[in-house]
Amino acid sequence: MRLLRENQAENSRIEFKRELQLSDVERKAEFVRDIISLANSEGEIPREAGLLIVGVKDGKFVDTSSQHLDGATFGQIIDALVFPRLAFEHIKVPISPDIRVDVIEVRPSIKHIYFVL
């Protein structure tokens, strides 16, 4: 995974979120749109992994510990709503003793275009 740094710019392979709420349909839909966008961007070969980084506001890291983000929940949503199956990993990254961010690394196949079921 690429090194994380403050004031890093978003691009077609990196998306930032301050927080990630998955409590209602609209927020789950936004999450799935972000994941599919990362999976399908830069369709050429080789297609690099995409990063959804949760815990960034105005270019600065903010702690996500209180959000209790869970890779199993991400997997349930992605597996239920994204086709074909999309490989990903949820990583909790300590930035400092007070700050942890959550990263979802999306690993798309070069053989597929991903869409919502």
Sequence and secondary structure as in RCSB ss.txt:
>XXXX:A:sequence
MRLLRENQAENSRIEFKRELQLSDVERKAEFVRDIISLANSEGEIPREAGLLIVGVKDGKFVDTSSQHLDGATFG
QIIDALVFPRLAFEHIKVPISPDIRVDVIEVRPSIKHIYFVL
>XXXX:A:secstr
     TT   BTTEEEES    SSHHHHHHHHHHHHHHHHSS SSS   EEEEESEETTEE   GGG   HHHHH
HHHHHHEES  EEEEEEEE SSS EEEEEEEE  TT   EE 
